[in-house]
Amino acid sequence: MSPEQEQITALILKYLSGDLTVEEQQQLDAWLNADAKNRALMDEFRNEAAVKQELLDIYHTKTRVWQQLQGYTATNLRPVRNYRRWALYAASICLLIAGASLYFANRWRTPTSRPLAVTRNDQADILSPASNRAYVTLSNGKRVYIDSLQNGADIIPGSNLAQKLSPDKIEYAGRSRSTAPELNTITVPRGSKPLLIALPDGSQVWINVASTISFQVPFPEKERLVSVSGEAYFDVAGAASQPFIVKSKGQEIKVLGTAFNIKSYEDESTIKTTLVKGKIQISQNKTGTMKMLTAGQQAISPPDGQLIINQDVDLEEALAWKTNVFQFRNEDLKSIMQQLGRWYDVDIVYQGPVPDRFFTVKISRDKSLAAVLKIIELYGISFRLEGKKLTVLP
């Protein structure tokens, strides 16, 4: 960029962060009024909401980095690797700030410059999920799609097994007509909004995208057993005589009354159980390891069947999906792409090795895929979107 372009870029960055002085605002206004092309360029910067938010995150994050570094103690799980991650994290802030200027520098180029692979092609985009595509698989194998029912309708016509209360909530309020419990499996597929389930005992379960839960209706008298594949948040009603048990990938959680999040996707090697309130007992079938978890702790179960307790869990990050947010704190690229693949229902392909990069960012899940990718591109990662195939470029 020329010196004048660098000066204008600096003014635009300060404009987006709300830090322009009166004199600087006058300089920017003069540049805008000098040429219609300048106003068009400014409109492009201003309208790119995702980039604007990321630049604001950069501005506010850089003042907090050293506080976070100082707060990072020896209680973490893998000191050597995490030290390396924090070093990369600190470095990424510098690169990100430089990346912001690079982003604007790219916009100064002539139309013959290479466009961004995804975000500059209006046809190559996927919107965030607009509806709930969840379905219930009954004991006879029949599927009942929630979006095919009216609010207030029975899942099974003429029965009191369950009702659809809203597009994103169903309630199990009564017993089935059969005396024997019936297995119900609820699936929230890729590309769907999450679903809230009210269980027969008054417990509530929020089911994230690409996740499945199964349970007997009604619950057997001795226990309330729920199987999970994927991610779900439980707010369990107390019942001392009827323990609540959650099973997932060789792990078992026993509770009486508590709230916790479990993340147990088949394509992820570890299970993460985050306790919000109360106490739970976690056991691993493979090793027989058993531990108690208290509020604010997270149990991490790697493939070897061990249980590692994280004392310093970020609850906001662990529960971000419940508030419709992508929130990553020093998260590796592969993990981020897995979440994007589930939410937008795209297949992730890597052209070459997976970049060894870590990111800290917070983005609304209402954003389109292109808007999210545009933010990640500021970190120096490129993409190509073709239909439902998203390629991470070297």
KOLPA-294124 format. One record per residue: residue number from 1; residue in one letter; z, y negated, x negated of N, C-alpha, C in turn. Coordinates in steps of 0.05 Angstrom, whole numbers, m for minus. Layout:
! KOLPA-294124
SITE num residuo    nzz    nyy    nxx   cazz   cayy   caxx    czz    cyy    cxx
SITE NUM       A      Z      Y      X      Z      Y      X      Z      Y      X
...
//
This chain:
! KOLPA-294124
SITE num residuo    nzz    nyy    nxx   cazz   cayy   caxx    czz    cyy    cxx
SITE   1       M      0     24    m17      0      0      0      0    m25    m17
SITE   2       S    m12    m46     m7    m11    m72    m20     17    m84    m18
SITE   3       P     23   m104    m35     50   m117    m32     55   m128     m4
SITE   4       E     34   m139      8     38   m150     35     44   m128     55
SITE   5       Q     30   m105     53     35    m82     71     63    m71     66
SITE   6       E     72    m70     41     99    m61     36    119    m79     49
SITE   7       Q    114   m105     48    133   m124     60    134   m121     90
SITE   8       I    110   m117    103    109   m113    132    122    m87    140
SITE   9       T    118    m66    123    130    m40    129    161    m43    128
SITE  10       A    171    m58    109    200    m62    107    210    m76    132
SITE  11       L    195    m96    142    203   m110    166    203    m92    190
SITE  12       I    182    m75    192    181    m56    215    204    m37    215
SITE  13       L    211    m26    191    234     m8    189    260    m22    198
SITE  14       K    263    m47    191    287    m62    199    286    m69    229
SITE  15       Y    262    m73    239    258    m78    268    267    m54    284
SITE  16       L    259    m30    275    266     m5    289    296      0    288
SITE  17       S    309     m9    267    338     m4    265    354    m27    277
SITE  18       G    340    m49    286    353    m71    299    367    m90    280
SITE  19       D    358    m91    255    371   m107    234    356   m131    224
SITE  20       L    336   m139    239    320   m163    231    336   m188    233
SITE  21       T    335   m205    213    346   m232    215    327   m249    231
SITE  22       V    336   m273    238    319   m291    253    294   m298    237
SITE  23       E    298   m303    211    275   m310    194    256   m287    191
SITE  24       E    266   m262    189    249   m239    186    234   m234    212
SITE  25       Q    247   m238    235    234   m235    261    211   m254    263
SITE  26       Q    214   m279    253    193   m299    254    169   m290    236
SITE  27       Q    175   m278    213    154   m268    195    139   m245    209
SITE  28       L    153   m227    222    140   m205    236    123   m215    259
SITE  29       D    134   m235    274    119   m246    296     93   m260    287
SITE  30       A     95   m273    264     71   m287    253     50   m267    246
SITE  31       W     58   m244    234     39   m223    227     27   m211    252
SITE  32       L     43   m207    273     33   m195    298     12   m214    311
SITE  33       N     17   m240    310      0   m259    323    m25   m265    308
SITE  34       A    m26   m256    283    m48   m263    265    m73   m247    272
SITE  35       D    m70   m223    283    m93   m206    288    m86   m185    309
SITE  36       A   m105   m180    327   m101   m160    348    m97   m132    336
SITE  37       K   m109   m127    313   m106   m101    300    m77    m97    292
SITE  38       N    m64   m118    283    m36   m116    276    m19   m108    300
SITE  39       R    m24   m120    323     m9   m114    347    m14    m85    355
SITE  40       A    m39    m76    352    m45    m48    359    m30    m29    341
SITE  41       L    m29    m36    315    m15    m19    296     14    m18    302
SITE  42       M     26    m41    309     54    m43    316     60    m27    341
SITE  43       D     42    m27    361     45    m12    385     46     18    379
SITE  44       E     30     26    360     30     55    352     57     62    340
SITE  45       F     67     45    323     94     50    311    115     51    333
SITE  46       R    114     31    351    135     28    371    135     50    391
SITE  47       N    111     60    398    109     80    419    116    108    410
SITE  48       E    117    112    384    123    139    374    154    142    374
SITE  49       A    164    149    397    193    149    402    207    169    384
SITE  50       A    195    192    379    209    212    363    212    202    334
SITE  51       V    192    189    324    193    178    296    214    156    295
SITE  52       K    213    139    316    232    117    317    261    128    316
SITE  53       Q    267    148    332    294    159    332    301    171    306
SITE  54       E    282    184    293    288    196    267    294    175    246
SITE  55       L    278    153    247    283    132    228    311    119    232
SITE  56       L    319    117    257    346    107    263    367    127    253
SITE  57       D    361    153    256    380    173    245    383    171    215
SITE  58       I    360    166    202    360    162    173    379    139    166
SITE  59       Y    375    117    180    389     92    174    419     96    177
SITE  60       H    427    110    199    456    113    204    467    137    188
SITE  61       T    451    157    182    461    180    168    468    174    139
SITE  62       K    452    158    126    455    154     97    483    142     91
SITE  63       T    495    127    111    522    116    106    544    136    109
SITE  64       R    537    160    120    557    180    125    555    204    106
SITE  65       V    534    205     90    529    228     73    553    234     54
SITE  66       W    563    213     40    584    219     21    610    227     34
SITE  67       Q    615    217     58    639    225     72    637    255     79
SITE  68       Q    614    264     87    610    292     93    612    309     68
SITE  69       L    602    299     46    604    314     21    633    317     12
SITE  70       Q    649    295     15    677    296      8    692    314     26
SITE  71       G    684    316     51    698    333     70    691    362     68
SITE  72       Y    672    368     51    663    396     48    681    410     28
SITE  73       T    698    428     37    719    440     20    714    469     13
SITE  74       A    733    480     m2    730    507    m11    734    528     11
SITE  75       T    739    519     36    743    538     58    717    550     68
SITE  76       N    694    540     58    668    550     67    663    578     57
SITE  77       L    643    590     69    640    619     65    629    627     38
SITE  78       R    609    613     29    595    621      5    593    597    m14
SITE  79       P    613    592    m30    615    567    m45    591    561    m62
SITE  80       V    580    580    m76    558    575    m95    533    566    m80
SITE  81       R    526    582    m59    502    576    m44    505    550    m28
SITE  82       N    529    546    m17    533    522     m1    534    497    m19
SITE  83       Y    544    500    m44    542    477    m62    513    470    m67
SITE  84       R    497    490    m70    468    485    m74    456    472    m49
SITE  85       R    465    481    m26    454    470     m1    462    440      1
SITE  86       W    487    434     m5    495    406     m3    481    389    m24
SITE  87       A    475    400    m47    459    384    m66    432    379    m55
SITE  88       L    420    399    m42    394    395    m30    396    376     m7
SITE  89       Y    418    377      8    422    359     31    423    330     22
SITE  90       A    439    325      0    441    298    m10    413    288    m20
SITE  91       A    399    307    m33    373    299    m43    354    294    m20
SITE  92       S    357    310      1    338    307     24    341    280     37
SITE  93       I    365    268     37    368    242     48    351    221     33
SITE  94       C    352    223      7    335    205     m9    305    209     m4
SITE  95       L    298    235     m2    270    241      3    262    232     31
SITE  96       L    280    234     50    274    227     77    270    197     80
SITE  97       I    287    181     66    283    153     66    256    146     54
SITE  98       A    249    159     32    223    154     20    201    164     39
SITE  99       G    207    186     53    187    197     72    181    177     94
SITE 100       A    201    162    102    196    142    124    176    122    115
SITE 101       S    179    112     90    159     93     80    132    106     77
SITE 102       L    132    131     68    107    146     66     93    148     93
SITE 103       Y    109    153    113     98    156    140     83    130    148
SITE 104       F     95    107    143     82     82    150     58     77    132
SITE 105       A     61     85    107     39     82     88     14     97     98
SITE 106       N     18    120    109     m4    136    120    m18    121    142
SITE 107       R     m3    106    158    m14     91    180    m31     68    171
SITE 108       W    m26     58    146    m42     36    136    m69     44    127
SITE 109       R    m73     70    123    m98     80    113   m121     76    132
SITE 110       T   m145     78    123   m169     75    140   m172     99    157
SITE 111       P   m188     99    178   m192    122    196   m202    147    182
SITE 112       T   m213    144    157   m223    167    143   m201    184    131
SITE 113       S   m176    173    131   m154    188    120   m149    213    135
SITE 114       R   m136    233    122   m130    259    135   m109    255    156
SITE 115       P   m114    262    181    m94    259    202    m73    281    201
SITE 116       L    m50    277    214    m31    298    216    m42    321    232
SITE 117       A    m36    345    223    m49    368    235    m43    371    265
SITE 118       V    m18    365    273    m11    369    300     m9    344    317
SITE 119       T      6    324    306     14    302    323     m8    282    329
SITE 120       R    m30    283    315    m51    264    320    m73    276    338
SITE 121       N    m69    300    347    m88    313    364    m75    316    392
SITE 122       D    m83    300    411    m71    300    437    m73    327    451
SITE 123       Q    m93    343    444    m97    368    457    m78    389    446
SITE 124       A    m69    385    421    m52    405    408    m23    398    412
SITE 125       D    m13    403    435     15    397    440     25    416    462
SITE 126       I     51    421    463     64    437    483     88    422    493
SITE 127       L     90    417    519    112    403    530    137    421    531
SITE 128       S    161    408    532    185    423    535    185    437    562
SITE 129       P    201    459    565    201    474    591    208    455    614
SITE 130       A    192    458    635    195    440    659    210    455    681
SITE 131       S    213    481    679    225    496    701    240    520    690
SITE 132       N    254    534    708    268    558    700    252    582    708
SITE 133       R    246    599    688    230    623    692    246    649    691
SITE 134       A    272    646    695    290    669    694    285    689    716
SITE 135       Y    292    713    711    289    734    732    312    754    730
SITE 136       V    318    767    753    339    787    754    325    814    758
SITE 137       T    332    833    740    322    861    743    344    877    756
SITE 138       L    338    888    780    358    903    795    360    932    785
SITE 139       S    379    947    796    383    974    787    360    993    792
SITE 140       N    343    985    812    319   1002    818    295    993    802
SITE 141       G    298    974    784    277    966    767    261    942    778
SITE 142       K    267    934    802    252    911    814    260    885    801
SITE 143       R    241    868    796    246    841    785    246    820    807
SITE 144       V    265    803    807    266    781    826    266    755    811
SITE 145       Y    244    740    813    241    715    798    255    692    813
SITE 146       I    273    678    799    289    658    811    272    635    823
SITE 147       D    251    627    809    235    605    819    219    612    844
SITE 148       S    218    637    851    203    645    876    221    643    901
SITE 149       L    247    637    897    266    636    919    273    608    927
SITE 150       Q    279    603    952    289    578    961    319    576    954
SITE 151       N    328    551    951    357    548    947    372    559    971
SITE 152       G    393    575    966    409    588    987    399    616    994
SITE 153       A    377    624    983    366    650    989    381    672    974
SITE 154       D    383    696    986    395    719    973    376    730    952
SITE 155       I    387    740    930    370    752    910    357    777    922
SITE 156       I    372    792    938    360    814    954    363    806    983
SITE 157       P    340    803    997    341    794   1025    360    811   1042
SITE 158       G    378    797   1057    396    811   1075    421    822   1062
SITE 159       S    425    817   1036    449    826   1023    466    802   1014
SITE 160       N    491    808   1007    507    786    996    512    790    966
SITE 161       L    494    804    952    497    810    924    498    784    907
SITE 162       A    480    766    912    479    741    897    461    721    912
SITE 163       Q    466    696    907    450    674    919    440    655    898
SITE 164       K    417    643    904    406    622    887    418    596    898
SITE 165       L    434    582    882    446    557    890    428    533    884
SITE 166       S    414    534    862    396    512    853    375    524    834
SITE 167       P    355    509    826    335    520    808    346    532    782
SITE 168       D    370    523    774    382    531    748    408    546    751
SITE 169       K    415    555    776    441    568    780    439    589    801
SITE 170       I    451    612    796    455    633    816    484    641    816
SITE 171       E    494    651    839    522    657    842    525    685    853
SITE 172       Y    541    701    840    549    728    850    576    724    865
SITE 173       A    574    725    891    598    718    907    609    742    922
SITE 174       G    593    763    926    603    786    943    596    812    930
SITE 175       R    604    833    944    598    860    935    572    870    946
SITE 176       S    559    889    932    535    901    943    543    920    965
SITE 177       R    524    927    982    530    945   1004    536    973    994
SITE 178       S    526    980    971    532   1006    960    560   1007    949
SITE 179       T    573   1030    951    601   1033    940    600   1035    910
SITE 180       A    578   1044    899    576   1046    870    567   1020    858
SITE 181       P    577   1012    835    568    988    821    538    991    815
SITE 182       E    524    968    816    496    967    810    491    950    785
SITE 183       L    474    959    767    469    944    743    449    921    749
SITE 184       N    456    897    741    439    874    743    434    864    715
SITE 185       T    409    858    708    401    847    682    387    821    687
SITE 186       I    398    799    676    386    773    679    373    764    653
SITE 187       T    348    757    655    332    750    632    322    721    634
SITE 188       V    327    705    613    316    678    611    295    680    589
SITE 189       P    270    680    595    249    685    575    244    660    558
SITE 190       R    228    664    537    219    642    521    204    622    538
SITE 191       G    207    596    532    193    576    547    206    570    574
SITE 192       S    231    576    578    245    571    603    269    553    598
SITE 193       K    278    540    619    303    526    618    326    546    619
SITE 194       P    350    539    608    373    557    610    381    561    639
SITE 195       L    398    582    644    407    589    671    437    591    671
SITE 196       L    450    581    692    478    584    696    484    605    717
SITE 197       I    502    624    709    509    646    727    539    644    734
SITE 198       A    545    645    759    573    648    768    577    678    775
SITE 199       L    595    691    759    600    719    763    619    724    786
SITE 200       P    620    749    796    637    755    819    667    748    815
SITE 201       D    676    748    790    705    743    785    711    713    781
SITE 202       G    691    696    784    695    668    780    688    658    752
SITE 203       S    682    676    733    673    668    706    645    656    708
SITE 204       Q    639    639    689    613    627    688    600    633    661
SITE 205       V    573    637    662    558    643    638    533    626    638
SITE 206       W    529    611    616    505    596    611    487    612    593
SITE 207       I    463    619    601    445    636    586    423    619    573
SITE 208       N    421    620    547    401    604    533    374    618    534
SITE 209       V    354    604    525    326    614    525    324    640    508
SITE 210       A    306    657    516    300    682    501    325    700    500
SITE 211       S    340    701    522    365    716    522    368    732    547
SITE 212       T    384    753    546    388    772    568    418    780    569
SITE 213       I    428    781    594    455    792    598    454    814    619
SITE 214       S    471    834    617    472    856    637    501    861    644
SITE 215       F    505    868    670    532    874    679    531    889    706
SITE 216       Q    552    902    713    554    918    738    563    899    760
SITE 217       V    551    903    784    559    888    807    567    907    829
SITE 218       P    592    907    838    615    891    829    625    901    802
SITE 219       F    642    886    789    655    895    764    672    920    771
SITE 220       P    673    940    753    692    961    757    721    951    756
SITE 221       E    739    965    768    767    955    770    781    952    744
SITE 222       K    775    969    724    790    969    699    781    947    679
SITE 223       E    755    939    680    746    920    661    721    906    671
SITE 224       R    716    883    659    692    867    665    675    868    640
SITE 225       L    654    883    641    637    888    617    610    874    620
SITE 226       V    603    858    600    577    844    599    564    849    572
SITE 227       S    539    857    573    523    860    548    505    836    544
SITE 228       V    502    827    519    487    803    513    466    809    491
SITE 229       S    442    799    495    422    798    473    411    770    473
SITE 230       G    416    755    451    407    727    450    432    710    449
SITE 231       E    432    688    464    454    669    463    464    662    490
SITE 232       A    491    661    493    503    654    519    530    642    514
SITE 233       Y    538    624    532    564    612    531    581    622    555
SITE 234       F    605    632    549    622    643    570    646    625    575
SITE 235       D    652    620    600    677    608    608    691    629    627
SITE 236       V    709    644    615    720    668    628    744    662    645
SITE 237       A    744    672    670    767    669    688    789    689    679
SITE 238       G    814    680    680    836    698    672    841    720    692
SITE 239       A    846    744    681    853    767    698    866    788    680
SITE 240       A    892    786    677    906    803    657    902    832    661
SITE 241       S    898    841    686    895    870    691    866    879    688
SITE 242       Q    848    861    683    820    867    681    807    853    658
SITE 243       P    810    863    633    800    850    609    770    845    612
SITE 244       F    761    823    600    733    815    599    722    823    572
SITE 245       I    701    840    571    690    850    547    660    843    544
SITE 246       V    653    832    521    625    825    516    615    842    492
SITE 247       K    593    856    497    582    873    475    555    861    467
SITE 248       S    550    863    440    524    853    430    519    865    402
SITE 249       K    498    879    398    489    889    372    511    901    355
SITE 250       G    527    919    366    547    932    351    573    917    348
SITE 251       Q    575    895    363    600    878    362    612    878    390
SITE 252       E    638    878    392    652    877    417    673    855    417
SITE 253       I    674    839    439    693    818    442    710    823    466
SITE 254       K    737    822    463    756    826    485    771    800    491
SITE 255       V    771    791    516    785    767    523    799    771    550
SITE 256       L    818    753    555    831    752    581    823    727    596
SITE 257       G    822    705    583    813    680    595    808    660    573
SITE 258       T    783    652    570    776    635    547    748    624    550
SITE 259       A    739    608    531    711    598    531    700    601    503
SITE 260       F    676    613    501    665    618    475    634    620    477
SITE 261       N    621    617    454    592    619    452    586    642    434
SITE 262       I    567    659    442    558    681    425    528    678    421
SITE 263       K    520    680    395    492    679    388    485    705    374
SITE 264       S    469    721    387    463    748    377    434    756    383
SITE 265       Y    415    742    371    387    747    376    378    771    358
SITE 266       E    360    787    369    350    810    355    335    803    329
SITE 267       D    323    779    329    307    772    305    324    756    285
SITE 268       E    350    755    289    368    742    269    388    763    259
SITE 269       S    393    762    233    409    783    220    438    781    226
SITE 270       T    448    757    232    477    754    236    483    748    266
SITE 271       I    508    754    273    518    746    300    539    724    295
SITE 272       K    537    703    311    557    681    309    572    678    335
SITE 273       T    598    681    334    615    677    357    633    654    353
SITE 274       T    630    633    370    645    608    366    665    605    389
SITE 275       L    690    602    383    711    600    403    718    571    409
SITE 276       V    716    563    434    722    536    442    751    533    450
SITE 277       K    761    552    466    790    552    474    800    580    478
SITE 278       G    826    584    477    838    610    481    838    627    456
SITE 279       K    839    653    460    838    672    438    820    696    446
SITE 280       I    806    707    426    790    731    431    794    750    407
SITE 281       Q    790    775    414    791    796    393    763    807    389
SITE 282       I    754    806    364    727    815    357    729    840    340
SITE 283       S    713    860    347    712    885    331    683    893    325
SITE 284       Q    680    904    301    653    914    292    653    944    293
SITE 285       N    634    955    308    632    984    311    625    998    284
SITE 286       K    609    985    268    599    997    243    622   1002    223
SITE 287       T    640    983    220    661    985    200    689    988    212
SITE 288       G    691    984    238    717    985    250    734    960    246
SITE 289       T    722    940    233    736    915    227    744    901    253
SITE 290       M    768    891    255    778    877    279    793    852    271
SITE 291       K    787    829    284    800    804    277    805    788    303
SITE 292       M    826    771    302    831    753    324    820    726    317
SITE 293       L    808    713    337    796    686    333    812    667    350
SITE 294       T    818    644    339    832    622    354    813    599    358
SITE 295       A    820    581    376    802    558    383    794    543    359
SITE 296       G    767    536    358    756    521    336    747    537    313
SITE 297       Q    749    564    315    739    582    294    713    595    302
SITE 298       Q    699    605    282    673    619    286    673    644    270
SITE 299       A    666    666    283    664    692    269    634    697    263
SITE 300       I    628    703    238    601    709    230    600    739    221
SITE 301       S    582    753    234    580    782    228    552    788    216
SITE 302       P    551    792    190    526    799    176    518    828    181
SITE 303       P    495    837    172    486    864    177    504    886    166
SITE 304       D    520    880    146    537    901    134    562    907    152
SITE 305       G    565    893    174    586    899    193    613    885    187
SITE 306       Q    613    868    167    638    853    162    641    830    182
SITE 307       L    665    819    183    671    796    199    682    774    181
SITE 308       I    668    751    180    676    729    164    684    706    183
SITE 309       I    707    694    178    718    673    195    712    646    183
SITE 310       N    698    629    198    692    602    189    713    584    202
SITE 311       Q    730    571    186    752    555    197    742    526    203
SITE 312       D    719    519    193    710    491    196    684    490    211
SITE 313       V    684    500    235    659    502    251    653    475    264
SITE 314       D    628    469    266    619    445    280    613    453    309
SITE 315       L    632    448    327    629    456    355    605    442    368
SITE 316       E    601    417    362    579    402    374    552    415    367
SITE 317       E    549    424    342    524    437    334    522    465    348
SITE 318       A    544    480    348    543    507    360    537    507    389
SITE 319       L    545    486    403    541    484    432    519    464    440
SITE 320       A    504    455    421    484    434    427    464    442    448
SITE 321       W    457    468    449    437    477    468    446    473    497
SITE 322       K    473    474    501    483    470    528    480    441    538
SITE 323       T    477    423    519    472    395    526    443    387    523
SITE 324       N    426    408    521    397    404    519    389    389    494
SITE 325       V    401    397    471    395    383    446    390    404    424
SITE 326       F    371    398    406    369    413    381    386    398    361
SITE 327       Q    406    411    350    423    398    330    426    416    306
SITE 328       F    416    407    283    416    423    259    432    408    237
SITE 329       R    450    422    225    466    412    203    462    429    179
SITE 330       N    446    419    160    440    434    136    428    461    143
SITE 331       E    410    461    162    398    486    173    372    493    158
SITE 332       D    367    518    152    343    526    138    319    525    157
SITE 333       L    295    522    145    271    518    161    265    542    179
SITE 334       K    269    566    169    263    590    185    280    590    210
SITE 335       S    305    584    208    323    584    232    314    563    252
SITE 336       I    306    540    242    296    519    260    271    528    274
SITE 337       M    252    540    260    227    548    272    232    571    292
SITE 338       Q    252    588    288    258    608    308    267    595    334
SITE 339       Q    283    575    332    292    561    357    269    547    371
SITE 340       L    251    535    355    228    521    367    209    542    380
SITE 341       G    206    565    368    189    586    379    199    596    405
SITE 342       R    225    599    408    237    608    433    234    587    455
SITE 343       W    240    562    448    241    541    468    213    534    479
SITE 344       Y    194    532    460    166    525    468    148    549    472
SITE 345       D    159    573    469    144    597    472    119    598    455
SITE 346       V    123    594    429    101    595    410    108    616    388
SITE 347       D     87    628    376     91    647    354     89    631    328
SITE 348       I    109    636    311    111    622    285     98    639    263
SITE 349       V     80    627    248     66    640    226     69    623    201
SITE 350       Y     75    635    178     77    620    153     53    626    136
SITE 351       Q     40    605    128     17    607    109     29    605     81
SITE 352       G     36    628     70     50    628     44     79    632     48
SITE 353       P     95    630     26    124    635     28    138    614     46
SITE 354       V    160    622     58    175    604     75    188    583     57
SITE 355       P    183    557     62    194    536     45    225    537     45
SITE 356       D    236    535     21    265    536     18    276    508     22
SITE 357       R    277    500     48    285    473     55    308    474     76
SITE 358       F    325    453     75    347    451     94    346    423    107
SITE 359       F    354    422    133    351    398    148    376    391    164
SITE 360       T    381    366    167    402    356    185    389    336    204
SITE 361       V    388    343    229    374    326    248    384    333    276
SITE 362       K    381    314    295    389    317    322    366    307    340
SITE 363       I    355    325    358    332    318    374    336    329    402
SITE 364       S    328    313    422    329    322    449    310    345    454
SITE 365       R    318    365    469    300    387    475    280    380    497
SITE 366       D    282    356    508    262    346    527    237    337    512
SITE 367       K    238    333    486    214    324    471    193    346    471
SITE 368       S    168    337    470    146    357    467    147    369    439
SITE 369       L    133    391    436    133    404    410    122    386    388
SITE 370       A    100    371    395     88    353    375    108    332    366
SITE 371       A    124    322    385    143    301    378    164    312    359
SITE 372       V    173    337    363    192    349    345    180    354    318
SITE 373       L    156    364    318    143    370    292    138    345    276
SITE 374       K    133    323    290    128    298    276    153    290    260
SITE 375       I    176    295    271    201    288    257    204    306    232
SITE 376       I    198    332    235    201    350    212    180    344    191
SITE 377       E    157    334    199    136    326    180    145    304    161
SITE 378       L    165    288    170    175    267    153    189    279    128
SITE 379       Y    197    304    130    210    318    108    190    331     89
SITE 380       G    164    327     95    144    338     77    133    365     85
SITE 381       I    139    374    110    129    400    120    105    394    138
SITE 382       S     84    410    136     60    406    153     56    430    171
SITE 383       F     42    426    194     38    447    213     10    446    224
SITE 384       R      2    469    236    m23    470    251    m18    486    276
SITE 385       L    m24    474    299    m19    486    325    m45    494    338
SITE 386       E    m48    520    343    m73    530    356    m64    547    380
SITE 387       G    m66    536    404    m57    551    428    m27    555    426
SITE 388       K    m19    581    426      9    588    424     17    597    396
SITE 389       K      0    591    377      5    599    349     11    573    333
SITE 390       L     35    572    321     42    549    304     45    559    275
SITE 391       T     28    548    258     28    556    230     42    535    213
SITE 392       V     61    544    196     74    527    177     58    527    151
SITE 393       L     47    504    144     29    502    121     44    498     96
SITE 394       P     33    507     74     46    504     48     45    474     38
//
